[in-house]
């Protein structure tokens, strides 16, 4: 599903050059559950942004479902993001003036899906994520766990093949964090490819494939039997 | 994105920034209101002036002694002409120029008009029966001046409404004799209405046969002559025929001025139209100035919603869509401001018509559409730069900002 070869990304900070990604080679199959761990500044988030087409590598090749992404223009990249990739962020990134339901609907709305079809599609997701009752609340009326569930709803409403989560439990207490983790793992069980960037060892060790990054390079890439 | 969703999304965004939206609404509203009010003033002035001309039909020609040259040199002093226009010449004109159907010569002066112990200084107009239909004046009581030969005097008069009231109160005026200098005139008719035209209040005037007026004021020449052109005759052709005839009568010298109100009217009309456009332009400037505010507010909005822009891009919104979102917000607020400005402007115009009922204040339709289009156009043009800035943001950078 994903093929990354010889990808580099450098930032210039002051007068020093930082290798955020150093010669990354990765192959990810559909339905994998991957955690990416490593110290701050090791390039985890840069990797996630690059895989999510939010950022462009300096060189190398990245193919997503057989499409070479380095030759695409911004609009084509936007379309791929819309149709194939879901994002879950640490800070939720909900739109404050929209209700939970509307936030979940947002990708459909941007895609021009009529309101009635949107409502049908969203109702099932809200139900499944256990936030149906909170659907008409604004984000600031929701708890952190509920907010993240809304964000997850939004990330899967377009039925993407790849779900990228950047510290999804970073702002949550342990109970809400566990609930969110479970939701993500259930989605993975249903076939979505799940990649979680995390600091949290206990979370990272739940994944069947664990990538460890140091100084922008893949230091370890191990596969385990699914714990659960 | 569907239009309805786009509008709703933009409206929600505008509601979140109430103060900024209100500020923009006011700025655009004032601009549009200015256009509405100023063009209404211009149109009102135009309507007022045209209305003043309206008593002269399209088919009338006015002739006066003297000639105003526009080719340079000293202009002649008004009223001083080599040759006066005389009643005898008018008789010739009536016979010789086929296009002339009616002719109202005018001798004007001022004199004390008295009845019993009451006296009033009045405008005295010596003319013929043709004067009243030509000026579209109605006789309220009694009759018009009698049909006389041009040179024939008679001691009869038609008086204006106000003069009648001043001399007779509510008493009967018809059949009474009034005195004007050394002459006495029997009132045969009273004019209807205010008869206000060109500042001269005809309702305070007394009208007597032209030959009588010449006798009263001891003048020979005519002040001016109003001529009516026959149906199916070209006004311009008749005008030049009259000029030719007058030149012949005045020993080959063309020393009369002949104007057709229609030509004058169209000159005035175009002058006043330009004036209306001018004041509309002034209003438009304030609208364009409000565009600067639109740009600033949109810029602020883009800066403040950087994270949202990043999110929209992560969710797959192409650059053009992000730009459309911000442009829609600007256009919406401009349209709302324009509607507000129109309401405000119309309210002011309505108040104006209540205070000055004589002046037909009215905003022309083109000004309404133009101001609406200009408001939205300005908003789009000025919002384009910040909207494009939003559209060009790199998603990863935008998302990182909080």
Boltz contact constraints between the chains, C-beta under 6 A:
constraints:
  - contact:
      token1: [A, 49]
      token2: [B, 396]
      max_distance: 6.0
  - contact:
      token1: [A, 54]
      token2: [B, 314]
      max_distance: 6.0
  - contact:
      token1: [A, 54]
      token2: [B, 395]
      max_distance: 6.0
  - contact:
      token1: [A, 54]
      token2: [B, 396]
      max_distance: 6.0
  - contact:
      token1: [A, 55]
      token2: [B, 396]
      max_distance: 6.0
  - contact:
      token1: [A, 74]
      token2: [B, 319]
      max_distance: 6.0
  - contact:
      token1: [A, 75]
      token2: [B, 318]
      max_distance: 6.0
  - contact:
      token1: [A, 78]
      token2: [B, 316]
      max_distance: 6.0
  - contact:
      token1: [A, 78]
      token2: [B, 318]
      max_distance: 6.0
  - contact:
      token1: [A, 81]
      token2: [B, 316]
      max_distance: 6.0
  - contact:
      token1: [A, 82]
      token2: [B, 316]
      max_distance: 6.0
  - contact:
      token1: [A, 87]
      token2: [B, 314]
      max_distance: 6.0
  - contact:
      token1: [A, 93]
      token2: [B, 311]
      max_distance: 6.0
  - contact:
      token1: [A, 97]
      token2: [B, 12]
      max_distance: 6.0
  - contact:
      token1: [A, 97]
      token2: [B, 16]
      max_distance: 6.0
  - contact:
      token1: [A, 107]
      token2: [B, 315]
      max_distance: 6.0
  - contact:
      token1: [A, 109]
      token2: [B, 5]
      max_distance: 6.0
  - contact:
      token1: [A, 110]
      token2: [B, 1]
      max_distance: 6.0
  - contact:
      token1: [A, 110]
      token2: [B, 315]
      max_distance: 6.0
  - contact:
      token1: [A, 110]
      token2: [B, 317]
      max_distance: 6.0
  - contact:
      token1: [A, 112]
      token2: [B, 1]
      max_distance: 6.0
  - contact:
      token1: [A, 112]
      token2: [B, 2]
      max_distance: 6.0
